[in-house]
Amino acid sequence: MNRREAIKSLAGTGSIVSGSLWQAGTSLAADHAVASDIVRFGSDIEPLVRLIEETPRSDCIEVVAGRLNTGLSYRELLSALFLAGIRNVSPQPPGFKFHCVFVLHSANQLSLDAPHRERLLPLLWALDYFKQSQQRDVDEGDFQLRKPKGPLPAASKAWAEFHAAMESWDEERADRAVTALARTKGGHEVIEGLWRYGARDYRNIGHKAIFTASTWRTLQAIGWRHAEPALRSLILGLLDFGPDRRMNGYSFEDQSHTTNAELARKSLARLPPDWISTESADTSPARGVLEAVRSAEPLAASTEVADMLAKGKASSRDAWDGIHLAAGDLMLRLPGILGVHCVTSANALHYAFRMSSDAETRLYLLLQGVGWMGQFARYMSRNDQMRDLDLSKLERADASGNGGDEVAAILEQLGSDTDEAARKAIGYAMDHQDLTEFSRMARNILFHKAEESHRFKYAAAVFEDLELVSPAWRPHMLATSTYYLQGPADRNSAAVVRARKALDMA
């Protein structure tokens, strides 16, 4: 029985109790493993990963909730879900069904501020989502992460091999090199060498930067010991499409990568010592970045921002304010999945900027933020639904009530009159320095009603961005959040209804 037949066989055994299912699944997996080179995990986590892999979707939430009720930890479940996605779902292309891996950082990030019982709901939702992705992967080719092919390079040569492989888009060579790096180098050294590769390719609407950032952030939660399979999956995703394939209107060479890499190298010596700053005393530089993205070609916009930095007319904080404004502006003008990726890719690039310790890499990441927003703007402008609005000029409106009542009034308008909800969100943020109540109430709705991964990804990104932008721009960023958050009128997620019942929360 091959894996495809095994999964379909198990899918028809929804009434099997968890103990019998675990024994049957273990036997099938053991038979399969004899003739395979599939990656296996540590003895402490492999059984749980296998349980997740082999339990039918119809039973999986209840089986895993039973384990949670008898001592399974949050981090064990997060780790097993991540590894199950890495092993069973192809990262090529990075996105689509592979969102079952992407979403785990966002689910975890949002759960950190939730009441302890509610924290489990996003993970059980993600469990059900993984089962969908697993079946889709089986139907589309049945990927499984296998051991590297061929001898690994020596530790002293691993970086040279890795860079050569990435530049030549050689998957097997890069796979061997990153495996050697994971086994011989420290985590911070490895991720430092990956930030630029995550940011070099905008194609597929920014998923490669999102993949890089979410991999590192999830590993921070579950432990570096799980890095090897995660990094190998990441590299497969980063090398997808090749140098010639055109995606979203761009081939590799006519993106902003080549020009921004050279611009960063040449501009670094011109920058003042304090160009990296967390202070912003004026809103005009961020407006200038937004205007450059809206009106100029990506290369011209990046060059303009580099010149602003060199002349001391803007700091890194001003530039990132402008990048986040540009992302929110695009969401305002064309609400939907493209606007979501403007926000989530800008968030990923800014995270990489904050984590990197190399000045040239940091400048490159910032310029790519400008370039990518310009590329998004050019691509999205082809849509005749693109609206002629300007986020920086959006005016406030007032919601009725006080505090939580104001937030409730805003959230109730989502989906019915979102433009008015956005104006009320600006008014709310102008009147309330602390936006915790808004994010808390919106997150609680999300936990019960999210039906797809982008809801979690977007919410995690936009709530984090609220803390990253200057106070003067927080009202505008909060306004953009209304275009993809959910309201109380949305229907409850069937997976979460099952999860609450299984956890005795119904």
C-alpha positions in Angstrom: 0.0 0.0 0.0 1.5 3.3 -1.0 1.1 6.6 0.9 -1.7 7.8 -1.3 -3.7 4.6 -0.8 -2.9 4.6 3.0 -4.3 8.1 3.5 -7.4 7.4 1.5 -7.9 4.1 3.4 -7.5 5.9 6.7 -9.8 8.7 5.6 -12.6 6.2 5.4 -12.1 5.1 9.0 -13.6 8.1 10.8 -15.2 5.9 13.5 -11.9 4.3 14.6 -10.9 5.3 18.1 -7.6 7.1 18.7 -5.7 4.1 20.1 -6.7 1.7 17.3 -6.0 4.4 14.8 -2.5 5.1 16.2 -1.6 1.4 16.0 -2.9 1.1 12.4 -1.2 4.3 11.4 2.1 3.3 12.9 2.0 -0.1 11.1 1.4 1.6 7.8 4.1 4.1 8.3 6.6 1.5 9.4 5.9 -0.6 6.3 6.3 2.5 4.1 9.5 3.6 5.9 11.3 0.4 5.0 11.6 1.3 1.3 12.0 5.1 1.7 14.5 7.8 2.6 11.8 10.0 4.2 13.1 12.4 6.8 12.4 11.2 10.4 12.3 13.4 13.5 13.5 12.9 17.1 11.9 10.1 19.1 10.2 12.6 21.4 8.2 14.3 18.5 8.0 11.7 15.7 5.1 9.7 17.3 3.0 12.9 17.6 3.8 14.0 14.0 2.8 10.5 12.8 -0.4 10.7 14.8 -1.3 14.0 13.1 -0.3 12.7 9.7 -2.3 9.5 9.9 -5.4 10.5 11.8 -8.3 11.2 9.4 -9.4 14.8 9.2 -12.8 13.8 10.5 -11.3 12.7 13.8 -8.1 14.7 14.1 -9.4 17.7 16.2 -11.0 15.3 18.7 -8.0 13.0 18.9 -5.5 15.8 19.5 -7.8 17.6 21.9 -8.0 14.4 23.9 -4.2 14.5 24.1 -4.2 18.1 25.1 -6.8 17.3 27.9 -4.4 14.7 29.2 -1.1 16.6 29.2 0.1 17.3 25.7 1.8 20.7 25.8 1.1 23.7 23.6 4.7 23.8 22.3 4.6 20.0 21.5 1.6 20.5 19.4 3.0 23.6 17.7 6.2 21.7 16.9 4.4 18.7 15.6 2.1 20.7 13.3 5.1 22.6 11.9 7.1 19.4 11.2 4.1 17.6 9.8 3.7 20.4 7.3 7.4 20.5 6.5 7.5 16.8 5.8 4.2 16.3 3.9 3.5 19.5 1.9 5.5 20.8 -1.0 7.0 24.3 -0.5 6.9 24.8 -4.2 5.3 27.1 -4.9 5.8 28.9 -1.5 2.1 29.6 -0.7 -1.2 28.0 -1.6 -1.4 24.7 0.2 1.9 25.5 2.0 0.0 28.1 4.0 -0.5 25.3 6.5 3.1 26.0 7.5 3.1 29.8 7.0 0.1 30.3 9.3 1.7 28.7 12.4 3.8 31.7 13.3 0.8 34.0 13.0 -1.5 31.6 15.0 1.2 31.4 17.7 1.8 35.2 17.7 -1.9 36.0 18.1 -2.3 33.3 20.8 0.4 34.8 23.0 -2.0 37.6 24.1 -5.1 35.4 24.4 -6.6 33.8 27.5 -4.9 30.5 28.2 -7.8 28.3 27.2 -8.4 30.3 24.0 -4.8 29.9 23.0 -5.4 26.4 21.8 -8.1 27.3 19.3 -5.9 28.6 16.5 -3.7 25.5 16.7 -6.6 23.2 16.5 -7.9 25.2 13.6 -4.4 24.9 12.0 -4.6 21.2 12.6 -7.7 20.9 10.5 -6.2 23.1 7.9 -3.1 20.9 7.7 -5.3 17.9 7.0 -6.8 19.8 4.0 -3.4 20.7 2.7 -2.0 17.2 3.3 -4.8 15.7 1.1 -4.4 18.4 -1.5 -0.6 17.6 -1.6 -1.4 13.9 -2.1 -3.7 14.7 -4.9 -1.2 17.0 -6.6 1.9 14.7 -6.4 2.4 13.4 -2.9 5.5 15.3 -1.8 7.5 14.1 1.2 10.7 15.7 2.4 13.5 13.2 1.9 17.1 13.0 3.0 19.7 15.1 1.1 21.2 13.5 -2.0 25.0 13.1 -2.1 27.7 14.0 0.4 27.5 17.2 2.4 30.2 19.9 2.0 32.7 20.4 4.8 31.8 23.0 7.4 34.6 25.2 6.1 33.1 25.2 2.6 29.4 25.2 3.4 28.8 28.9 3.0 30.7 29.1 -0.3 28.8 26.1 -1.6 25.5 27.6 -0.4 26.0 31.0 -2.0 27.1 29.4 -5.3 24.1 27.1 -5.3 21.6 29.9 -4.6 23.1 32.1 -7.3 22.9 29.3 -9.8 19.4 28.2 -8.6 20.7 24.6 -8.0 18.3 23.0 -5.6 20.2 19.8 -4.8 23.4 21.6 -4.2 21.8 24.2 -2.0 19.9 21.5 -0.1 23.2 19.8 0.8 24.8 23.1 1.7 22.0 24.3 4.0 22.0 20.9 5.7 25.6 21.3 6.5 25.0 24.8 7.7 22.2 23.7 10.0 24.4 21.0 11.5 27.6 23.1 12.0 26.7 26.8 12.3 24.8 28.8 14.9 21.3 29.9 14.3 21.9 33.6 14.1 24.8 33.1 11.7 22.6 30.9 9.4 19.6 33.2 9.4 21.8 36.3 8.7 22.9 34.5 5.5 19.3 33.9 4.4 17.6 37.3 4.8 18.8 38.6 1.5 17.7 35.5 -0.4 14.2 35.7 1.2 14.0 39.3 0.0 15.5 39.0 -3.5 12.4 37.6 -5.2 9.1 39.5 -5.1 7.5 37.0 -7.5 4.5 35.1 -6.1 3.5 38.3 -4.2 6.2 38.3 -1.5 5.8 34.8 -0.1 9.5 34.1 -0.1 10.2 36.9 2.5 7.2 35.8 4.4 8.4 32.2 4.4 11.9 33.2 5.6 10.6 35.3 8.5 7.9 32.9 9.6 10.4 30.0 9.5 12.8 31.8 11.8 10.1 33.0 14.1 8.5 29.6 14.5 11.9 28.1 15.2 12.3 30.7 18.0 9.2 29.2 19.6 9.8 25.5 19.1 13.6 25.3 19.2 16.6 25.4 16.9 16.9 21.6 17.1 14.2 21.4 14.5 16.0 23.8 12.1 17.4 21.3 9.6 14.2 20.1 8.0 12.7 23.6 8.2 15.7 25.2 6.5 15.7 22.6 3.8 12.1 23.2 3.1 12.7 26.9 3.1 15.5 26.7 0.5 13.2 24.6 -1.8 10.7 27.4 -1.6 13.3 30.2 -2.2 14.6 28.5 -5.3 11.1 28.0 -6.9 10.3 29.6 -10.2 13.9 29.8 -11.4 15.5 32.9 -12.9 13.4 33.0 -16.1 9.8 32.4 -15.1 7.6 35.4 -15.2 5.2 35.8 -12.3 2.9 38.7 -11.4 4.2 40.6 -14.4 7.9 40.2 -13.5 10.8 37.9 -14.4 13.6 37.7 -11.9 15.9 40.1 -13.7 13.3 43.0 -14.1 12.4 43.1 -10.4 14.0 45.6 -8.0 16.5 43.1 -6.6 19.5 43.6 -8.8 19.3 47.4 -8.8 18.6 47.6 -5.0 21.5 45.3 -4.2 23.8 47.6 -6.1 22.2 50.7 -4.7 22.6 49.5 -1.2 26.3 48.7 -1.8 27.0 52.1 -3.2 24.8 54.1 -0.8 26.0 52.7 2.5 29.1 54.9 2.7 27.0 58.0 2.1 24.7 57.4 5.0 25.0 59.4 8.2 26.0 57.4 11.3 22.5 57.7 12.8 20.5 56.7 9.7 19.1 53.8 11.7 16.8 55.4 14.2 13.6 54.6 16.1 12.7 58.3 16.3 10.5 60.3 13.9 9.8 63.9 14.6 8.1 64.8 11.3 5.5 63.1 9.2 6.6 64.6 5.9 9.4 62.0 5.1 7.0 59.1 5.4 4.6 61.0 3.1 7.4 61.4 0.7 8.1 57.7 0.6 4.4 57.0 0.1 4.2 59.5 -2.8 7.3 58.0 -4.4 5.7 54.5 -4.3 2.4 55.8 -5.7 3.9 57.9 -8.5 7.4 56.6 -9.5 8.7 53.4 -10.9 10.2 51.1 -8.3 13.8 51.8 -9.1 13.2 55.6 -9.1 11.3 55.3 -5.7 14.2 53.3 -4.2 16.8 55.7 -5.5 14.8 58.6 -4.1 14.5 57.0 -0.6 18.2 56.2 -0.6 19.0 59.8 -1.4 16.7 61.0 1.4 18.6 58.7 3.9 22.0 59.9 2.6 21.1 63.6 3.0 19.6 63.1 6.4 16.1 64.0 5.3 14.8 60.7 6.5 15.7 58.1 9.0 15.1 54.3 8.8 12.0 54.9 11.0 10.6 57.4 8.5 11.3 55.1 5.6 9.6 52.1 7.2 6.6 54.4 8.2 6.3 55.2 4.5 6.6 51.5 3.4 3.9 50.4 5.9 1.7 53.4 4.8 2.2 52.3 1.1 1.1 48.8 2.0 -1.9 50.0 3.8 -2.7 52.5 1.0 -2.7 49.6 -1.5 -5.1 47.6 0.8 -7.4 50.7 1.0 -7.4 51.2 -2.7 -7.9 47.5 -3.7 -9.1 45.5 -0.6 -8.5 41.8 -0.9 -5.8 39.2 -1.2 -3.3 41.4 -3.0 -3.6 44.1 -0.4 -3.1 41.4 2.3 0.2 40.4 0.8 1.3 44.0 0.6 0.9 44.2 4.3 2.3 40.8 5.2 5.4 41.1 2.9 6.2 44.6 4.3 5.9 43.1 7.8 8.3 40.3 6.9 10.9 42.6 5.3 10.7 44.9 8.3 11.2 42.0 10.7 14.2 40.9 8.7 15.6 44.4 8.9 15.1 44.4 12.7 16.8 41.0 13.1 19.8 41.5 10.7 23.1 42.7 12.1 24.7 43.6 8.8 24.3 47.3 7.7 24.3 46.6 4.0 21.8 43.9 4.3 19.6 46.2 6.4 19.7 48.9 3.8 19.0 46.4 1.1 16.0 45.1 2.9 14.6 48.6 3.4 15.1 49.5 -0.3 13.4 46.2 -1.2 10.5 47.3 1.0 10.2 50.4 -1.2 10.7 48.5 -4.4 8.3 45.7 -3.6 5.5 48.2 -2.7 6.2 49.9 -6.1 6.0 46.5 -7.8 2.7 45.7 -6.0 1.4 49.1 -7.0 2.3 48.6 -10.7 0.8 45.1 -10.8 -2.4 46.1 -8.9 -3.0 49.2 -11.0 -3.9 46.9 -13.9 -7.1 46.1 -12.0 -9.9 48.4 -13.0 -11.3 48.1 -9.4 -8.3 50.1 -8.1 -9.8 53.1 -6.2 -8.5 56.7 -6.4 -7.9 57.1 -2.6 -5.0 58.3 -0.5 -4.5 56.7 3.0 -2.6 59.7 4.3 -5.6 61.9 3.6 -8.3 59.7 5.0 -10.5 61.7 7.4 -11.8 60.6 10.8 -15.3 59.8 11.9 -16.6 59.1 15.4 -18.1 55.9 16.7 -20.8 55.9 19.3 -20.2 54.8 22.9 -17.0 54.7 24.9 -14.1 52.3 24.9 -15.3 48.8 24.1 -18.6 50.1 22.8 -16.8 52.2 20.2 -14.7 49.2 19.1 -17.9 47.1 18.9 -19.6 49.7 16.7 -16.6 49.7 14.3 -16.4 45.9 14.1 -20.1 45.6 13.5 -19.7 47.6 10.3 -17.1 45.4 8.8 -18.3 43.9 5.6 -21.4 46.1 5.3 -19.8 49.6 5.3 -16.0 49.0 5.7 -15.1 52.5 4.4 -17.1 54.1 7.3 -15.6 51.6 9.7 -12.1 52.7 8.6 -12.9 56.3 9.2 -14.2 55.4 12.6 -11.1 53.4 13.3 -9.0 56.6 12.6 -11.2 58.5 15.0 -10.9 55.8 17.7 -7.1 55.7 17.4 -6.7 59.5 17.5 -8.7 59.5 20.8 -7.1 56.4 22.4 -3.3 56.0 22.6 -3.7 52.4 23.8 -5.2 50.2 21.1 -5.1 47.0 23.1 -8.9 46.9 23.4 -9.4 47.1 19.7 -6.9 44.3 19.0 -8.3 42.1 21.8 -11.9 42.3 20.5 -10.9 41.8 16.9 -8.7 38.9 17.8 -11.5 37.2 19.8 -13.7 37.4 16.8 -11.0 36.0 14.6 -10.4 33.0 16.8 -14.0 32.0 16.4 -14.6 32.9 12.8 -11.5 32.6 10.7 -12.0 30.3 7.7 -8.7 30.6 5.9 -5.0 31.2 6.7 -4.8 34.8 5.5 -7.1 36.0 8.2 -4.5 34.9 10.8 -1.5 36.1 8.8 -3.0 39.5 8.1 -4.1 40.1 11.7 -0.8 39.1 13.2 1.1 41.4 10.7 -1.2 44.5 11.0 -1.4 44.3 14.8 2.4 44.1 15.0 2.8 47.0 12.5 0.7 49.2 14.8 3.5 49.0 17.3 6.2 49.6 14.7 5.0 52.8 13.0 5.2 56.2 14.5 2.3 57.3 16.7 1.2 59.8 14.1 0.5 57.1 11.6 -1.2 54.5 13.9 -4.7 55.8 13.2 -4.1 55.2 9.5 -2.7 51.7 10.0 -5.7 50.8 12.3 -8.0 52.0 9.6 -6.5 49.7 7.0 -7.0 46.7 9.3 -10.7 47.0 8.9 -10.5 45.8 5.3 -9.6 42.2 6.2 -10.6 41.7 9.8 -13.8 39.9 10.5 -16.9 41.1 12.3 -19.4 39.5 14.6 -21.9 38.9 11.8 -19.5 36.4 10.1 -20.3 32.8 10.6 -18.4 30.7 13.1 -15.6 28.4 11.8 -16.8 24.8 11.8 -13.3 23.6 12.9 -13.4 25.9 15.9 -16.8 24.8 16.9 -15.5 21.3 16.9 -12.4 22.4 18.8 -14.4 24.2 21.5 -16.5 21.1 22.0 -13.6 18.8 22.2 -11.9 21.0 24.8 -15.1 21.2 26.8 -15.4 24.9 26.0 -18.7 24.8 24.1 
